[in-house]
């Protein structure tokens, strides 16, 4: 009576895996997710490149750079839906076996005239079909790695190529400035939301902190960008720690390395503002923003007196972003190889070879 069910169970007992296809989105990208619980960053990779360029033994998270086997990059949704579809597939095969057994029993069983027995499996029949897991919505920010050419799509910031692990100095710098721009552009929205949620005091304190942090993020981003670009120039020695946070020292390094510096790259007015804003950032980092005689001597700032505390404005942060962007553009132009060959930036040598 249960011949079909027993045969199906024996067949299933030898099944070690169930393959569930994963659909690509309309642009051909497939969904992936960082396996680190503290990150769980979701991104997409071009399906063609996943088979042609990526290594099964190591894929990198674009956000945190974690390296993991390709089999660990399933998204949370894919795992949950995959389990549900695998279970539905198994249940459908058992259901089908029971229905075949019931039909055979009913067909072959003969009534003795007094008692008639039949078998019936309740519920609608289930189909043992595995449908592809659907793709998540399209991500608009698409990237091609400058080192291995692998194509991937992200939302927000991304720092590492998922295929070769290359950490792009350009993308790191642009993402840092974009975060600062986003804070400035959305400051009024943030202030209004915080006023509603926590009151005017917390709103003003938070917005003031965001602006002050903006100065510090700008200087830090410029330091990292300038240092990596400088170290990529053949024959240059490793500069002192945070050398490019000190404008005179940074200018001297560039002048010795490429024959030009800040005087050629930005206007005198921009140089003056850059010096003031860099020195204000220094006050925030080391004196909680309190003006001292050293600041007055180095900055040329006539707005404050010793003992006052600086106030960072939206104009300050926006100006610093713009000036640093212009400096970065000039540094890029001055340090790119003239023959068109790619520059091997420090840290890029740790990326993996591609197929």
Number of C-alpha atoms within 10 A of each C-alpha: 15 14 13 18 19 15 12 17 16 11 10 14 9 8 9 6 8 14 9 16 12 16 17 20 18 10 10 14 25 23 26 22 21 27 21 15 7 8 13 17 19 21 24 25 23 20 18 14 15 20 10 11 17 23 17 14 11 18 25 24 27 27 20 16 18 17 19 17 13 16 11 17 21 18 18 15 15 20 12 11 16 22 14 11 20 18 12 17 19 17 15 17 19 20 21 20 20 22 19 18 21 19 17 16 17 15 10 9 14 12 10 8 6 5 7 9 10 12 15 12 14 8 7 7 11 14 13 17 13 15 13 15 17 16 18 18 9 19 16 9 12 15 16 13 18 13 20 19 15 22 22 25 21 19 14 10 16 23 20 23 27 29 30 24 27 24 25 20 21 14 16 18 21 16 17 19 22 15 16 21 18 10 19 21 13 10 18 12 12 16 20 14 13 18 15 10 11 10 13 14 10 14 19 16 11 16 18 18 12 18 23 23 18 27 25 21 19 24 21 18 18 22 20 17 21 24 19 16 22 25 16 16 17 8 8 12 10 11 14 10 9 15 17 24 19 14 16 13 15 21 17 15 20 19 15 11 17 13 11 17 21 20 12 11 17 16 12 12 8 19 16 13 19 20 18 21 23 20 24 28 26 19 19 20 13 10 13 13 20 18 20 16 10 11 19 17 9 11 17 13 17 8 7 15 15 12 11 11 17 18 13 21 14 17 11 19 23 19 17 22 23 14 18 19 17 15 18 20 12 17 21 16 11 17 16 15 12 9 6 7 8 11 14 13 17 16 13 16 12 11 17 16 14 14 8
